[in-house]
Amino acid sequence: MKKGIHPAYNEINVTMTDGKTVKMYSSVKKDLVLSTDNLNHSAWTGQRSNSGDKGQRAADFKKKFDGFKF
């Protein structure tokens, strides 16, 4: 690797949403606190966050553009 062009890597603490702390290396110099991780993201849990909103988005769209002629 070429000298002097790569960022310095620092050991940081990453706090997960359940409070567990993991040590990682990053070019970021401060500790991170995650608001989303594999415990609460829909890609891993299989749950949709807007599942109670079925059909409401379409109804809002129709209401918003009701007077327009398409």
PyMOL Python script that loads the backbone (N, CA, C, O; Angstrom):
from pymol import cmd

cmd.read_pdbstr("""\
ATOM      1  N   MET A   1       0.831  -1.180   0.000  1.00  0.00           N
ATOM      2  CA  MET A   1       0.000   0.000   0.000  1.00  0.00           C
ATOM      3  C   MET A   1       0.879   1.248   0.000  1.00  0.00           C
ATOM      4  O   MET A   1       1.971   1.257   0.568  1.00  0.00           O
ATOM      5  N   LYS A   2       0.397   2.267  -0.627  1.00  0.00           N
ATOM      6  CA  LYS A   2       1.127   3.515  -0.706  1.00  0.00           C
ATOM      7  C   LYS A   2       1.055   4.242   0.633  1.00  0.00           C
ATOM      8  O   LYS A   2      -0.013   4.318   1.239  1.00  0.00           O
ATOM      9  N   LYS A   3       2.149   4.762   1.087  1.00  0.00           N
ATOM     10  CA  LYS A   3       2.228   5.445   2.382  1.00  0.00           C
ATOM     11  C   LYS A   3       1.628   6.845   2.289  1.00  0.00           C
ATOM     12  O   LYS A   3       1.791   7.536   1.283  1.00  0.00           O
ATOM     13  N   GLY A   4       0.930   7.254   3.351  1.00  0.00           N
ATOM     14  CA  GLY A   4       0.459   8.622   3.482  1.00  0.00           C
ATOM     15  C   GLY A   4      -0.858   8.952   2.805  1.00  0.00           C
ATOM     16  O   GLY A   4      -1.293  10.101   2.879  1.00  0.00           O
ATOM     17  N   ILE A   5      -1.514   8.008   2.150  1.00  0.00           N
ATOM     18  CA  ILE A   5      -2.765   8.346   1.473  1.00  0.00           C
ATOM     19  C   ILE A   5      -3.990   7.708   2.133  1.00  0.00           C
ATOM     20  O   ILE A   5      -5.123   8.053   1.798  1.00  0.00           O
ATOM     21  N   HIS A   6      -3.768   6.782   3.067  1.00  0.00           N
ATOM     22  CA  HIS A   6      -4.889   6.097   3.701  1.00  0.00           C
ATOM     23  C   HIS A   6      -5.219   6.746   5.037  1.00  0.00           C
ATOM     24  O   HIS A   6      -4.318   7.218   5.731  1.00  0.00           O
ATOM     25  N   PRO A   7      -6.506   6.778   5.411  1.00  0.00           N
ATOM     26  CA  PRO A   7      -6.872   7.381   6.701  1.00  0.00           C
ATOM     27  C   PRO A   7      -6.388   6.512   7.862  1.00  0.00           C
ATOM     28  O   PRO A   7      -6.215   5.301   7.724  1.00  0.00           O
ATOM     29  N   ALA A   8      -6.179   7.146   8.982  1.00  0.00           N
ATOM     30  CA  ALA A   8      -5.765   6.415  10.184  1.00  0.00           C
ATOM     31  C   ALA A   8      -6.988   5.711  10.769  1.00  0.00           C
ATOM     32  O   ALA A   8      -8.068   6.297  10.842  1.00  0.00           O
ATOM     33  N   TYR A   9      -6.821   4.473  11.179  1.00  0.00           N
ATOM     34  CA  TYR A   9      -7.905   3.724  11.786  1.00  0.00           C
ATOM     35  C   TYR A   9      -7.753   3.756  13.294  1.00  0.00           C
ATOM     36  O   TYR A   9      -6.667   3.542  13.833  1.00  0.00           O
ATOM     37  N   ASN A  10      -8.866   4.028  13.966  1.00  0.00           N
ATOM     38  CA  ASN A  10      -8.892   4.126  15.415  1.00  0.00           C
ATOM     39  C   ASN A  10      -9.826   3.062  15.968  1.00  0.00           C
ATOM     40  O   ASN A  10     -10.798   2.686  15.313  1.00  0.00           O
ATOM     41  N   GLU A  11      -9.539   2.579  17.159  1.00  0.00           N
ATOM     42  CA  GLU A  11     -10.445   1.646  17.813  1.00  0.00           C
ATOM     43  C   GLU A  11     -11.540   2.461  18.492  1.00  0.00           C
ATOM     44  O   GLU A  11     -11.254   3.353  19.292  1.00  0.00           O
ATOM     45  N   ILE A  12     -12.792   2.152  18.170  1.00  0.00           N
ATOM     46  CA  ILE A  12     -13.924   2.876  18.744  1.00  0.00           C
ATOM     47  C   ILE A  12     -14.884   1.873  19.369  1.00  0.00           C
ATOM     48  O   ILE A  12     -14.808   0.675  19.097  1.00  0.00           O
ATOM     49  N   ASN A  13     -15.784   2.370  20.206  1.00  0.00           N
ATOM     50  CA  ASN A  13     -16.851   1.570  20.789  1.00  0.00           C
ATOM     51  C   ASN A  13     -18.144   1.886  20.059  1.00  0.00           C
ATOM     52  O   ASN A  13     -18.506   3.051  19.895  1.00  0.00           O
ATOM     53  N   VAL A  14     -18.835   0.851  19.624  1.00  0.00           N
ATOM     54  CA  VAL A  14     -20.133   1.011  18.965  1.00  0.00           C
ATOM     55  C   VAL A  14     -21.184   0.430  19.897  1.00  0.00           C
ATOM     56  O   VAL A  14     -21.136  -0.755  20.228  1.00  0.00           O
ATOM     57  N   THR A  15     -22.138   1.261  20.325  1.00  0.00           N
ATOM     58  CA  THR A  15     -23.194   0.820  21.226  1.00  0.00           C
ATOM     59  C   THR A  15     -24.423   0.466  20.407  1.00  0.00           C
ATOM     60  O   THR A  15     -24.962   1.299  19.679  1.00  0.00           O
ATOM     61  N   MET A  16     -24.859  -0.787  20.537  1.00  0.00           N
ATOM     62  CA  MET A  16     -26.025  -1.283  19.807  1.00  0.00           C
ATOM     63  C   MET A  16     -27.309  -0.797  20.490  1.00  0.00           C
ATOM     64  O   MET A  16     -27.253  -0.194  21.561  1.00  0.00           O
ATOM     65  N   THR A  17     -28.467  -1.062  19.868  1.00  0.00           N
ATOM     66  CA  THR A  17     -29.730  -0.596  20.423  1.00  0.00           C
ATOM     67  C   THR A  17     -30.103  -1.297  21.718  1.00  0.00           C
ATOM     68  O   THR A  17     -30.868  -0.749  22.512  1.00  0.00           O
ATOM     69  N   ASP A  18     -29.577  -2.504  21.954  1.00  0.00           N
ATOM     70  CA  ASP A  18     -29.882  -3.207  23.199  1.00  0.00           C
ATOM     71  C   ASP A  18     -28.900  -2.859  24.312  1.00  0.00           C
ATOM     72  O   ASP A  18     -28.993  -3.420  25.405  1.00  0.00           O
ATOM     73  N   GLY A  19     -27.963  -1.949  24.061  1.00  0.00           N
ATOM     74  CA  GLY A  19     -27.006  -1.511  25.064  1.00  0.00           C
ATOM     75  C   GLY A  19     -25.679  -2.235  25.020  1.00  0.00           C
ATOM     76  O   GLY A  19     -24.747  -1.845  25.724  1.00  0.00           O
ATOM     77  N   LYS A  20     -25.565  -3.275  24.217  1.00  0.00           N
ATOM     78  CA  LYS A  20     -24.313  -4.027  24.099  1.00  0.00           C
ATOM     79  C   LYS A  20     -23.280  -3.159  23.367  1.00  0.00           C
ATOM     80  O   LYS A  20     -23.608  -2.466  22.405  1.00  0.00           O
ATOM     81  N   THR A  21     -22.033  -3.210  23.838  1.00  0.00           N
ATOM     82  CA  THR A  21     -20.960  -2.435  23.238  1.00  0.00           C
ATOM     83  C   THR A  21     -19.999  -3.364  22.506  1.00  0.00           C
ATOM     84  O   THR A  21     -19.610  -4.409  23.028  1.00  0.00           O
ATOM     85  N   VAL A  22     -19.620  -2.969  21.286  1.00  0.00           N
ATOM     86  CA  VAL A  22     -18.712  -3.752  20.454  1.00  0.00           C
ATOM     87  C   VAL A  22     -17.541  -2.852  20.069  1.00  0.00           C
ATOM     88  O   VAL A  22     -17.737  -1.688  19.720  1.00  0.00           O
ATOM     89  N   LYS A  23     -16.341  -3.386  20.131  1.00  0.00           N
ATOM     90  CA  LYS A  23     -15.159  -2.636  19.695  1.00  0.00           C
ATOM     91  C   LYS A  23     -14.941  -2.886  18.209  1.00  0.00           C
ATOM     92  O   LYS A  23     -14.973  -4.027  17.749  1.00  0.00           O
ATOM     93  N   MET A  24     -14.718  -1.805  17.463  1.00  0.00           N
ATOM     94  CA  MET A  24     -14.472  -1.884  16.028  1.00  0.00           C
ATOM     95  C   MET A  24     -13.388  -0.883  15.664  1.00  0.00           C
ATOM     96  O   MET A  24     -13.034  -0.011  16.458  1.00  0.00           O
ATOM     97  N   TYR A  25     -12.873  -1.020  14.466  1.00  0.00           N
ATOM     98  CA  TYR A  25     -11.913  -0.057  13.935  1.00  0.00           C
ATOM     99  C   TYR A  25     -12.596   0.779  12.868  1.00  0.00           C
ATOM    100  O   TYR A  25     -13.332   0.261  12.028  1.00  0.00           O
ATOM    101  N   SER A  26     -12.339   2.083  12.914  1.00  0.00           N
ATOM    102  CA  SER A  26     -12.980   2.988  11.972  1.00  0.00           C
ATOM    103  C   SER A  26     -12.099   4.212  11.772  1.00  0.00           C
ATOM    104  O   SER A  26     -11.241   4.516  12.600  1.00  0.00           O
ATOM    105  N   SER A  27     -12.321   4.909  10.668  1.00  0.00           N
ATOM    106  CA  SER A  27     -11.620   6.173  10.467  1.00  0.00           C
ATOM    107  C   SER A  27     -12.313   7.301  11.227  1.00  0.00           C
ATOM    108  O   SER A  27     -11.773   8.402  11.335  1.00  0.00           O
ATOM    109  N   VAL A  28     -13.506   7.028  11.752  1.00  0.00           N
ATOM    110  CA  VAL A  28     -14.201   7.976  12.617  1.00  0.00           C
ATOM    111  C   VAL A  28     -13.492   7.962  13.960  1.00  0.00           C
ATOM    112  O   VAL A  28     -13.119   6.894  14.446  1.00  0.00           O
ATOM    113  N   LYS A  29     -13.299   9.114  14.564  1.00  0.00           N
ATOM    114  CA  LYS A  29     -12.508   9.188  15.788  1.00  0.00           C
ATOM    115  C   LYS A  29     -13.335   9.151  17.060  1.00  0.00           C
ATOM    116  O   LYS A  29     -12.767   9.162  18.152  1.00  0.00           O
ATOM    117  N   LYS A  30     -14.663   9.106  16.958  1.00  0.00           N
ATOM    118  CA  LYS A  30     -15.478   9.116  18.174  1.00  0.00           C
ATOM    119  C   LYS A  30     -16.338   7.852  18.243  1.00  0.00           C
ATOM    120  O   LYS A  30     -16.572   7.185  17.235  1.00  0.00           O
ATOM    121  N   ASP A  31     -16.797   7.543  19.445  1.00  0.00           N
ATOM    122  CA  ASP A  31     -17.646   6.377  19.644  1.00  0.00           C
ATOM    123  C   ASP A  31     -19.006   6.603  18.998  1.00  0.00           C
ATOM    124  O   ASP A  31     -19.474   7.739  18.910  1.00  0.00           O
ATOM    125  N   LEU A  32     -19.639   5.526  18.546  1.00  0.00           N
ATOM    126  CA  LEU A  32     -20.929   5.610  17.867  1.00  0.00           C
ATOM    127  C   LEU A  32     -22.013   4.956  18.711  1.00  0.00           C
ATOM    128  O   LEU A  32     -21.769   3.953  19.381  1.00  0.00           O
ATOM    129  N   VAL A  33     -23.223   5.533  18.675  1.00  0.00           N
ATOM    130  CA  VAL A  33     -24.401   4.947  19.298  1.00  0.00           C
ATOM    131  C   VAL A  33     -25.411   4.752  18.186  1.00  0.00           C
ATOM    132  O   VAL A  33     -25.863   5.724  17.580  1.00  0.00           O
ATOM    133  N   LEU A  34     -25.770   3.505  17.910  1.00  0.00           N
ATOM    134  CA  LEU A  34     -26.666   3.190  16.802  1.00  0.00           C
ATOM    135  C   LEU A  34     -28.124   3.369  17.196  1.00  0.00           C
ATOM    136  O   LEU A  34     -28.517   3.033  18.313  1.00  0.00           O
ATOM    137  N   SER A  35     -28.918   3.893  16.285  1.00  0.00           N
ATOM    138  CA  SER A  35     -30.354   3.972  16.501  1.00  0.00           C
ATOM    139  C   SER A  35     -31.073   2.852  15.755  1.00  0.00           C
ATOM    140  O   SER A  35     -32.235   2.561  16.040  1.00  0.00           O
ATOM    141  N   THR A  36     -30.389   2.224  14.805  1.00  0.00           N
ATOM    142  CA  THR A  36     -30.934   1.102  14.049  1.00  0.00           C
ATOM    143  C   THR A  36     -29.833   0.068  13.878  1.00  0.00           C
ATOM    144  O   THR A  36     -28.703   0.397  13.516  1.00  0.00           O
ATOM    145  N   ASP A  37     -30.180  -1.190  14.146  1.00  0.00           N
ATOM    146  CA  ASP A  37     -29.246  -2.285  13.904  1.00  0.00           C
ATOM    147  C   ASP A  37     -30.047  -3.533  13.562  1.00  0.00           C
ATOM    148  O   ASP A  37     -31.248  -3.439  13.308  1.00  0.00           O
ATOM    149  N   ASN A  38     -29.416  -4.685  13.550  1.00  0.00           N
ATOM    150  CA  ASN A  38     -30.097  -5.902  13.131  1.00  0.00           C
ATOM    151  C   ASN A  38     -31.200  -6.339  14.093  1.00  0.00           C
ATOM    152  O   ASN A  38     -31.986  -7.221  13.749  1.00  0.00           O
ATOM    153  N   LEU A  39     -31.283  -5.758  15.273  1.00  0.00           N
ATOM    154  CA  LEU A  39     -32.331  -6.131  16.223  1.00  0.00           C
ATOM    155  C   LEU A  39     -33.657  -5.439  15.952  1.00  0.00           C
ATOM    156  O   LEU A  39     -34.705  -5.945  16.354  1.00  0.00           O
ATOM    157  N   ASN A  40     -33.633  -4.288  15.277  1.00  0.00           N
ATOM    158  CA  ASN A  40     -34.890  -3.560  15.069  1.00  0.00           C
ATOM    159  C   ASN A  40     -35.114  -3.098  13.631  1.00  0.00           C
ATOM    160  O   ASN A  40     -36.098  -2.404  13.373  1.00  0.00           O
ATOM    161  N   HIS A  41     -34.255  -3.448  12.696  1.00  0.00           N
ATOM    162  CA  HIS A  41     -34.441  -3.051  11.304  1.00  0.00           C
ATOM    163  C   HIS A  41     -35.298  -4.084  10.585  1.00  0.00           C
ATOM    164  O   HIS A  41     -35.116  -5.287  10.776  1.00  0.00           O
ATOM    165  N   SER A  42     -36.220  -3.625   9.769  1.00  0.00           N
ATOM    166  CA  SER A  42     -37.172  -4.519   9.107  1.00  0.00           C
ATOM    167  C   SER A  42     -36.514  -5.498   8.142  1.00  0.00           C
ATOM    168  O   SER A  42     -37.090  -6.547   7.857  1.00  0.00           O
ATOM    169  N   ALA A  43     -35.331  -5.189   7.634  1.00  0.00           N
ATOM    170  CA  ALA A  43     -34.650  -6.116   6.735  1.00  0.00           C
ATOM    171  C   ALA A  43     -34.248  -7.400   7.459  1.00  0.00           C
ATOM    172  O   ALA A  43     -34.187  -8.464   6.844  1.00  0.00           O
ATOM    173  N   TRP A  44     -33.975  -7.306   8.761  1.00  0.00           N
ATOM    174  CA  TRP A  44     -33.587  -8.485   9.534  1.00  0.00           C
ATOM    175  C   TRP A  44     -34.748  -9.069  10.324  1.00  0.00           C
ATOM    176  O   TRP A  44     -34.789 -10.278  10.546  1.00  0.00           O
ATOM    177  N   THR A  45     -35.687  -8.240  10.750  1.00  0.00           N
ATOM    178  CA  THR A  45     -36.788  -8.744  11.581  1.00  0.00           C
ATOM    179  C   THR A  45     -37.939  -9.272  10.744  1.00  0.00           C
ATOM    180  O   THR A  45     -38.724 -10.088  11.228  1.00  0.00           O
ATOM    181  N   GLY A  46     -38.060  -8.825   9.488  1.00  0.00           N
ATOM    182  CA  GLY A  46     -39.152  -9.272   8.632  1.00  0.00           C
ATOM    183  C   GLY A  46     -40.454  -8.537   8.882  1.00  0.00           C
ATOM    184  O   GLY A  46     -41.473  -8.877   8.281  1.00  0.00           O
ATOM    185  N   GLN A  47     -40.448  -7.546   9.748  1.00  0.00           N
ATOM    186  CA  GLN A  47     -41.652  -6.776  10.049  1.00  0.00           C
ATOM    187  C   GLN A  47     -41.566  -5.422   9.367  1.00  0.00           C
ATOM    188  O   GLN A  47     -40.507  -4.796   9.317  1.00  0.00           O
ATOM    189  N   ARG A  48     -42.695  -4.990   8.848  1.00  0.00           N
ATOM    190  CA  ARG A  48     -42.743  -3.664   8.237  1.00  0.00           C
ATOM    191  C   ARG A  48     -43.159  -2.660   9.285  1.00  0.00           C
ATOM    192  O   ARG A  48     -44.053  -2.930  10.087  1.00  0.00           O
ATOM    193  N   SER A  49     -42.527  -1.514   9.289  1.00  0.00           N
ATOM    194  CA  SER A  49     -42.837  -0.500  10.294  1.00  0.00           C
ATOM    195  C   SER A  49     -44.165   0.196  10.012  1.00  0.00           C
ATOM    196  O   SER A  49     -44.778   0.733  10.934  1.00  0.00           O
ATOM    197  N   ASN A  50     -44.622   0.199   8.767  1.00  0.00           N
ATOM    198  CA  ASN A  50     -45.874   0.876   8.440  1.00  0.00           C
ATOM    199  C   ASN A  50     -46.987  -0.132   8.146  1.00  0.00           C
ATOM    200  O   ASN A  50     -47.870   0.155   7.339  1.00  0.00           O
ATOM    201  N   SER A  51     -46.963  -1.297   8.778  1.00  0.00           N
ATOM    202  CA  SER A  51     -47.946  -2.331   8.477  1.00  0.00           C
ATOM    203  C   SER A  51     -49.359  -1.921   8.892  1.00  0.00           C
ATOM    204  O   SER A  51     -50.328  -2.424   8.322  1.00  0.00           O
ATOM    205  N   GLY A  52     -49.503  -1.027   9.862  1.00  0.00           N
ATOM    206  CA  GLY A  52     -50.825  -0.564  10.268  1.00  0.00           C
ATOM    207  C   GLY A  52     -51.367   0.507   9.339  1.00  0.00           C
ATOM    208  O   GLY A  52     -52.463   1.021   9.562  1.00  0.00           O
ATOM    209  N   ASP A  53     -50.623   0.848   8.313  1.00  0.00           N
ATOM    210  CA  ASP A  53     -50.948   1.952   7.424  1.00  0.00           C
ATOM    211  C   ASP A  53     -51.438   1.439   6.073  1.00  0.00           C
ATOM    212  O   ASP A  53     -51.369   2.171   5.086  1.00  0.00           O
ATOM    213  N   LYS A  54     -51.926   0.210   6.000  1.00  0.00           N
ATOM    214  CA  LYS A  54     -52.303  -0.387   4.720  1.00  0.00           C
ATOM    215  C   LYS A  54     -53.426   0.404   4.053  1.00  0.00           C
ATOM    216  O   LYS A  54     -54.489   0.616   4.636  1.00  0.00           O
ATOM    217  N   GLY A  55     -53.172   0.825   2.844  1.00  0.00           N
ATOM    218  CA  GLY A  55     -54.175   1.544   2.068  1.00  0.00           C
ATOM    219  C   GLY A  55     -54.279   3.020   2.396  1.00  0.00           C
ATOM    220  O   GLY A  55     -54.867   3.773   1.620  1.00  0.00           O
ATOM    221  N   GLN A  56     -53.740   3.453   3.497  1.00  0.00           N
ATOM    222  CA  GLN A  56     -53.863   4.846   3.897  1.00  0.00           C
ATOM    223  C   GLN A  56     -53.061   5.763   2.985  1.00  0.00           C
ATOM    224  O   GLN A  56     -53.500   6.877   2.700  1.00  0.00           O
ATOM    225  N   ARG A  57     -51.915   5.327   2.527  1.00  0.00           N
ATOM    226  CA  ARG A  57     -51.101   6.166   1.655  1.00  0.00           C
ATOM    227  C   ARG A  57     -51.797   6.399   0.319  1.00  0.00           C
ATOM    228  O   ARG A  57     -51.755   7.507  -0.216  1.00  0.00           O
ATOM    229  N   ALA A  58     -52.430   5.373  -0.219  1.00  0.00           N
ATOM    230  CA  ALA A  58     -53.163   5.528  -1.479  1.00  0.00           C
ATOM    231  C   ALA A  58     -54.361   6.437  -1.284  1.00  0.00           C
ATOM    232  O   ALA A  58     -54.661   7.263  -2.146  1.00  0.00           O
ATOM    233  N   ALA A  59     -55.049   6.294  -0.156  1.00  0.00           N
ATOM    234  CA  ALA A  59     -56.201   7.145   0.121  1.00  0.00           C
ATOM    235  C   ALA A  59     -55.777   8.605   0.281  1.00  0.00           C
ATOM    236  O   ALA A  59     -56.472   9.504  -0.191  1.00  0.00           O
ATOM    237  N   ASP A  60     -54.661   8.844   0.932  1.00  0.00           N
ATOM    238  CA  ASP A  60     -54.154  10.210   1.081  1.00  0.00           C
ATOM    239  C   ASP A  60     -53.784  10.810  -0.270  1.00  0.00           C
ATOM    240  O   ASP A  60     -54.044  11.988  -0.515  1.00  0.00           O
ATOM    241  N   PHE A  61     -53.180  10.015  -1.147  1.00  0.00           N
ATOM    242  CA  PHE A  61     -52.827  10.484  -2.477  1.00  0.00           C
ATOM    243  C   PHE A  61     -54.081  10.866  -3.265  1.00  0.00           C
ATOM    244  O   PHE A  61     -54.131  11.926  -3.889  1.00  0.00           O
ATOM    245  N   LYS A  62     -55.080  10.007  -3.232  1.00  0.00           N
ATOM    246  CA  LYS A  62     -56.328  10.295  -3.956  1.00  0.00           C
ATOM    247  C   LYS A  62     -57.004  11.544  -3.413  1.00  0.00           C
ATOM    248  O   LYS A  62     -57.539  12.344  -4.181  1.00  0.00           O
ATOM    249  N   LYS A  63     -56.983  11.716  -2.102  1.00  0.00           N
ATOM    250  CA  LYS A  63     -57.590  12.893  -1.487  1.00  0.00           C
ATOM    251  C   LYS A  63     -56.827  14.169  -1.872  1.00  0.00           C
ATOM    252  O   LYS A  63     -57.435  15.210  -2.122  1.00  0.00           O
ATOM    253  N   LYS A  64     -55.498  14.079  -1.917  1.00  0.00           N
ATOM    254  CA  LYS A  64     -54.669  15.245  -2.233  1.00  0.00           C
ATOM    255  C   LYS A  64     -54.882  15.712  -3.659  1.00  0.00           C
ATOM    256  O   LYS A  64     -54.940  16.915  -3.914  1.00  0.00           O
ATOM    257  N   PHE A  65     -55.001  14.759  -4.611  1.00  0.00           N
ATOM    258  CA  PHE A  65     -55.092  15.101  -6.012  1.00  0.00           C
ATOM    259  C   PHE A  65     -56.501  14.857  -6.577  1.00  0.00           C
ATOM    260  O   PHE A  65     -56.655  14.565  -7.762  1.00  0.00           O
ATOM    261  N   ASP A  66     -57.510  14.977  -5.734  1.00  0.00           N
ATOM    262  CA  ASP A  66     -58.881  14.688  -6.129  1.00  0.00           C
ATOM    263  C   ASP A  66     -59.398  15.637  -7.209  1.00  0.00           C
ATOM    264  O   ASP A  66     -60.136  15.209  -8.096  1.00  0.00           O
ATOM    265  N   GLY A  67     -59.027  16.907  -7.152  1.00  0.00           N
ATOM    266  CA  GLY A  67     -59.556  17.889  -8.101  1.00  0.00           C
ATOM    267  C   GLY A  67     -58.863  17.925  -9.448  1.00  0.00           C
ATOM    268  O   GLY A  67     -59.334  18.602 -10.362  1.00  0.00           O
ATOM    269  N   PHE A  68     -57.755  17.213  -9.595  1.00  0.00           N
ATOM    270  CA  PHE A  68     -57.014  17.216 -10.848  1.00  0.00           C
ATOM    271  C   PHE A  68     -57.626  16.235 -11.850  1.00  0.00           C
ATOM    272  O   PHE A  68     -58.100  15.160 -11.483  1.00  0.00           O
ATOM    273  N   LYS A  69     -57.603  16.629 -13.109  1.00  0.00           N
ATOM    274  CA  LYS A  69     -58.057  15.753 -14.180  1.00  0.00           C
ATOM    275  C   LYS A  69     -56.835  15.136 -14.832  1.00  0.00           C
ATOM    276  O   LYS A  69     -56.018  15.849 -15.415  1.00  0.00           O
ATOM    277  N   PHE A  70     -56.699  13.828 -14.743  1.00  0.00           N
ATOM    278  CA  PHE A  70     -55.550  13.126 -15.346  1.00  0.00           C
ATOM    279  C   PHE A  70     -55.945  12.478 -16.624  1.00  0.00           C
ATOM    280  O   PHE A  70     -55.117  11.842 -17.276  1.00  0.00           O
TER     281      PHE A  70
END
""", "prot")
cmd.dss("prot")
cmd.show_as("cartoon", "prot")
cmd.util.cbc("prot")
cmd.orient("prot")
